């Protein structure tokens, strides 16, 4: 797992602004979605197109959160990063500008929708009722590249829990956009993975004040259990 470091002045600033460390602790599990970002073969397998070794170490935590969300009546959404060669508005600012031709060609090929690298990591706890959506940008909320926002709105979702990889790329981009769209964002400290502790912590410190609450796996599981209202058992009439 990453060695997590939140700078003292960031903690102080966030606590003062929130009047507490976690503002979204009373979220409704049934109006909550767990976004599992890019936990795909290309990021997790050894020798994958964009191997993130730490991503393999967070799988158990991701699964634990998914199981708790499912049991509490929430929604798990598995996001897959893919390259769509027929996209109406190609992502030239990334593939043609910030990537050299060889790197760009390798990434396009690796993440075609039907490629091995673009498939979900087999050790993830995925169930038939969970959602699987494709996205063609780092963020899952870019209009015209993924319909996640429309689906979440239709399902009445208010809070999103963000897990996945890379912490400082697709997870962070999705968390920032979710916040801007009005969702309550809880960003997981120990079920996101980057290539280094420095990059992971940079995202946590950047998000904490203005974009998201931070929480660990055990903490969020506890809140999911505490906030779940037990089904009322029917009373028995004695005649």
C-alpha positions as a printed Julia matrix, in Angstrom:
239×3 Matrix{Float64}:
   0.0     0.0     0.0
   1.06    3.59   -0.43
   2.59    5.38    2.55
   0.01    8.13    3.02
   1.06   11.63    4.07
  -1.38   14.5     4.45
   0.48   17.72    5.13
  -0.43   19.29    8.51
  -1.46   22.62    7.03
  -3.72   20.82    4.55
  -5.4    18.92    7.4
  -5.86   22.17    9.32
  -7.25   24.01    6.32
  -9.66   21.19    5.44
 -10.83   20.77    9.04
 -11.42   24.51    9.46
 -13.33   24.76    6.2
 -15.46   21.69    6.93
 -15.82   22.04   10.7
 -14.74   18.42   10.83
 -12.63   15.98    8.88
 -15.39   14.1     7.01
 -18.44   16.06    5.93
 -20.15   13.28    4.01
 -20.21   10.65    6.76
 -24.03   10.62    6.87
 -24.48    9.7     3.2
 -27.38    7.47    2.15
 -25.93    4.13    0.92
 -28.86    3.66   -1.45
 -27.96    6.95   -3.13
 -24.28    6.07   -3.33
 -22.17    4.74   -6.19
 -18.72    3.2    -5.92
 -16.73    4.19   -9.01
 -14.01    1.64   -9.75
 -11.71    3.41  -12.17
  -9.67    1.54  -14.81
  -8.94   -1.64  -12.86
  -8.09   -3.37  -16.14
  -5.51   -5.88  -17.31
  -3.47   -3.19  -19.0
  -2.92   -1.43  -15.68
  -2.67   -4.43  -13.33
  -0.93   -7.3   -15.1
   2.85   -7.59  -15.17
   4.02   -6.16  -18.47
   0.67   -4.48  -19.14
   0.49   -1.45  -21.4
   0.51    0.91  -18.39
   1.49   -1.38  -15.53
   0.81    0.07  -12.08
   2.25   -2.51   -9.65
   0.54   -0.93   -6.64
  -2.84   -1.45   -8.31
  -2.56   -5.18   -7.71
  -2.18   -4.51   -3.99
  -5.43   -2.54   -3.67
  -7.7    -5.22   -5.19
  -8.76   -6.62   -1.81
  -9.73   -3.17   -0.55
 -11.6    -2.36   -3.75
 -13.51   -5.64   -3.43
 -14.29   -5.03    0.22
 -15.82   -1.66   -0.6
 -17.74   -3.1    -3.56
 -19.21   -5.83   -1.38
 -20.23   -3.34    1.3
 -21.8    -0.96   -1.22
 -23.72   -3.82   -2.8
 -24.98   -5.1     0.55
 -26.06   -1.59    1.54
 -28.14   -1.11   -1.61
 -25.75    1.13   -3.53
 -24.33    0.74   -7.03
 -20.89   -0.41   -8.15
 -19.72    1.1   -11.44
 -16.71   -0.43  -13.16
 -15.2     2.08  -15.59
 -13.03    0.85  -18.46
 -10.65    3.18  -20.27
 -10.83    2.42  -24.0
  -9.72    3.87  -27.31
 -12.5     4.37  -29.87
 -11.1     4.93  -33.38
 -14.55    6.0   -34.61
 -15.15    8.64  -31.95
 -16.94   11.71  -33.29
 -14.5    14.07  -31.57
 -11.06   12.41  -31.39
  -8.83   13.12  -28.4
  -6.03   14.69  -30.42
  -4.82   16.86  -27.53
  -3.63   13.65  -25.83
  -2.85   11.09  -28.5
  -1.35   13.5   -31.06
   0.09   16.29  -28.91
   1.25   14.92  -25.54
   2.22   11.45  -26.79
   5.0    10.63  -29.22
   3.89    8.58  -32.26
   5.14    5.23  -30.93
   3.65    5.7   -27.44
   0.37    6.89  -28.96
   0.08    3.94  -31.33
   0.84    1.45  -28.56
  -1.81    2.93  -26.26
  -4.47    3.09  -28.96
  -3.92   -0.57  -29.83
  -3.69   -1.74  -26.21
  -6.98   -0.18  -25.15
  -9.27   -1.03  -28.03
 -12.58   -2.14  -26.52
 -12.08   -5.82  -27.35
  -8.38   -6.04  -26.44
  -7.07   -8.15  -23.58
  -5.54   -5.14  -21.83
  -8.85   -3.25  -21.78
 -10.76   -6.03  -19.96
 -11.47   -5.9   -16.24
  -8.94   -7.54  -13.92
 -10.3   -11.05  -13.25
  -9.8   -10.86   -9.47
 -12.27   -8.01   -9.09
 -15.55   -8.79   -7.32
 -17.9    -8.05  -10.19
 -21.53   -9.2   -10.02
 -24.3    -9.16  -12.67
 -26.11   -6.24  -11.03
 -23.01   -4.04  -11.2
 -22.53   -1.58  -14.03
 -19.67   -1.69  -16.54
 -19.17    1.43  -18.63
 -16.55    2.49  -21.14
 -14.9     5.91  -21.13
 -12.5     7.4   -23.66
 -11.04   10.16  -21.5
  -9.27   10.23  -18.15
 -12.44   11.52  -16.47
 -15.6     9.44  -16.57
 -17.71   12.6   -16.67
 -16.69   14.19  -19.99
 -19.86   14.75  -22.08
 -19.99   12.64  -25.21
 -17.32   10.18  -24.03
 -19.19    8.32  -21.26
 -22.81    8.43  -20.1
 -21.97    7.92  -16.41
 -23.42   11.24  -15.26
 -26.77   10.65  -16.96
 -27.02    7.15  -15.5
 -26.14    8.29  -11.99
 -28.7    11.08  -12.15
 -31.38    8.67  -13.37
 -30.56    6.36  -10.44
 -30.81    9.19   -7.91
 -27.15    8.99   -6.89
 -25.87   11.77   -4.63
 -22.55   10.44   -3.32
 -19.69    8.78   -5.19
 -16.86    6.77   -3.63
 -13.79    6.77   -5.89
 -11.36    3.84   -6.13
  -8.98    2.72   -8.85
  -5.96    3.75  -10.84
  -4.11    5.89  -11.48
  -4.7     7.99   -8.38
  -3.25   11.11   -9.98
  -4.78   10.63  -13.41
  -8.16    9.02  -14.09
  -9.23    8.71  -10.45
  -8.4    12.33   -9.7
  -9.89   13.63  -12.95
 -13.16   11.78  -12.28
 -13.32   12.95   -8.66
 -12.8    16.59   -9.6
 -15.48   16.5   -12.3
 -17.93   14.65  -10.05
 -17.56   17.39   -7.45
 -18.09   20.11  -10.06
 -21.29   18.35  -11.14
 -22.66   18.41   -7.61
 -21.91   14.92   -6.33
 -20.55   14.42   -2.83
 -17.14   12.84   -3.4
 -15.33   10.47   -1.04
 -11.87    9.67   -2.37
 -10.29    6.51   -1.05
  -6.79    6.75    0.38
  -6.02    3.03    0.31
  -7.99    1.74   -2.68
  -6.42    4.03   -5.26
  -3.01    3.38   -6.76
  -0.33    5.46   -8.47
   3.19    4.78   -9.69
   4.72    6.38   -6.6
   3.83    7.51   -3.08
   4.67   11.06   -4.12
   2.1    11.12   -6.91
  -0.52    9.41   -4.75
  -0.06   11.87   -1.9
  -0.01   14.86   -4.23
  -3.54   13.96   -5.33
  -4.78   13.37   -1.78
  -3.45   16.73   -0.63
  -4.8    18.52   -3.71
  -8.3    17.07   -3.42
  -8.78   17.27    0.33
  -9.58   20.95    0.79
 -11.87   21.79   -2.13
 -12.9    18.63   -3.95
 -13.39   15.55   -1.78
 -13.45   13.94    1.6
 -10.74   11.35    2.17
 -11.4     7.98    3.79
  -9.8     4.57    4.27
 -11.43    1.25    3.45
 -12.34    0.23    6.99
 -13.73    3.69    7.68
 -16.0     3.73    4.63
 -17.19    0.17    5.3
 -18.13    1.23    8.83
 -20.07    4.24    7.53
 -21.89    2.11    4.97
 -22.98   -0.28    7.71
 -23.93    2.49   10.14
 -25.97    4.35    7.52
 -27.88    1.32    6.29
 -31.42    1.28    7.61
 -32.45   -2.31    8.46
 -35.54   -3.54    6.68
 -38.56   -3.42    8.96
 -39.8    -6.88    9.8
 -43.57   -7.35    9.45
 -45.39   -7.69   12.74
 -47.14  -10.95   13.49
 -50.79  -10.85   14.45
 -51.91  -13.35   17.05
 -55.54  -14.3    16.66
